């Protein structure tokens, strides 16, 4: 199947500047294309993945991806989708963010080989450009009326937009021009909110290279959930690629909890599974939804892609332990992941303490009387083992790697004792 047909089947294409011409170009030659991200944080989140995975799909078809990290545009701020001015970041912060993002891109792209990905930073060419050169060589080719017609700018005219953010689209246009000239880059892809910025780049290329110049733009639809709520958000906020911000276990759980109504769409957008494999999983959703094969596959594919095989196995091990209640085999590192948001209570190291006293002190049970009843009735487990003796004392053998004891009250309420 041709690349653009595959993208259409997956629901990836939203807008194109010249569909037939691009289709012909991709049949005739292998091209260079790019997608960019501004380093507004030190980590990518899953909202960035569709565009970068689309770039990766082009690479799998033999094309060369150029991954742009906006060290310069990140200092300015994209007005797209914003109703007010962004808070400006310092150069030091942006540079730190750039380094964090670079590491994560290595999990997505192949940087070696004939069509190995190229990583660029627009601060390398925009950061050293003086204002007169920018105004004469670049600004002269972009009309104010043309910019005012852009939705991202027009939507801000009533609430106000600074000259800084007003010029953002010119800076991004300059990126496309630079990559067109230096890397023969023929295509820019991005989210649907980037259409105005992409077409500004095409306009600048057309103005500065009128003789036979041809470049293209393609945008990807905004990912939404079937119930209308925003994709990629949890109660704890964004789902990050940085394992320190969102652990591999939390990452795995996000995908495995996908609703039946969304899972096939996400398999198409986010995985590199074949049409046949996805169609089989779609059949499973329809005929045996209780098995949740599609969700398990989605969670495994995504966690493996971003965090690797070892982290996937660890996330699956934690998930199985929490489901079964058999938590004693977990390591301290796995407990830190799986019980990150569980209520905790700290006990001084080396102290043996009565279980009932711990239940009350940690507010697991409201009173000593209730705590004794809970233990006697078999409602309390220590590291997965039921304890029914109210005089039981938590000792050294109950401390996993000397750091944690896991107490469960009832079927699902977990508590973490730290030493």
C-alpha positions, 0 to 999 in steps of 0.5 A: 500500500502506498504511504499516503493511502496508509496514512488516510486509512489510519485517519492521520491526514487532515489537510494537504496543500497539493494532494495529487502533486505530493502523491506523484512526488512520493512515487518518483523519489525519496524526499526529506521532510520535517516536523518541529517541536518547541521546547516549552518543557524538558519532556515531550508528552503523548500529544506530540507523538502522532506527528512524530510517529507520522514522520517515522512512518515516512522514514519506514518508507525510505524518506529522510526525516528532519526533526527540528527542536525550536531553540529559537521559536521556543524563546518567542512563543507560538500563539496557535491555540492560545488566548493570551501571551505565553510566559517567556522562557529564559535561554538557559531553560530552553537549552535545558529543555532541548537536551531533555527532548533530544534524548526522547527522540532517539526512542522514535527515530533511526538516526543511522543508515541511508535515510537516517534522521537529522536532528536540527535546532533552529537557534543555530540559524535564527539565534545569530541573525541580526534584526536588520537582516531579518527585516530585509531578507525575510520580513520583506517577503511576508505581507501584513495583510497575509499574516492578519488573515491567519486564524492564529493571529486574527483570533488574538486581535481583540484580546491583543497580541505582541509584536513578538508573537505576531512574528512567530509565524515568520520565524517558523516560515524561515525554518522551512526556507532554511531546510528547503535550501540546506537539506532539500526539504520538500514537506512539513508536517504538523498538527492541525493548529500549525496549518497557518505556520506551514503555509507561511513557510510555503509562501516564503519559499515561493517568494524567494525561490519562484523558479520551479520551487515546489514544497508541500504541507500536511497536517494531522487532525487533533486527537480526541476521545469518543466522549469529547474529553481531551486526549492525553490528560489524566488526573495528574496532568499530562502523560509525559515521555520522561519516566521521572514525570510519568513512570513506565507503569503509569504510561502503560496504565494510561493506554491499557485503560483506553475505552473500547470506543477509542482503542481501534483509533489509537491503534491506527494512530499510535502503533506500527501494526499492520492493517491486518493486525489492527483489523483482527484486534477490532474484531476482538473488541466487537466480539470479545471486549472482556478480554481487552486484547486491543488495549493490552496490545496498545499498552504493550506497543506504546510502552515498548516503543518509548521505554523499551522492553525491560520497562514494559516487562516491569510495568506488566509485572507491577500491573499483575501484582496489583491485580492479584494482590501478590505484591511481595515479589516486587522490588523496591524500584517497582514499588516506587513506580506502582505505588507512587500515588498511594497514601503513605506513612513513614516509620523510623528505620529499625523500629518494630511496631504493632500492626494495629498501631500502624493502621491507626497512625497511618489513618488506614483504620479510624480507631484501634477498635476498628483496626483490631476488628479489621485484622481479626476479620481478615481484611488486612494484608501485609505484603500480600499475606493476610494477617489475622492476629491483632498482636502482629508486629511489623518486623525486618522480614516485612520490609521489602529491601528494607524500604517498604511494607505494603498494607492492603485493607479490603480488596483494593485500598493499598497503603505504603509504609516507608522506612 
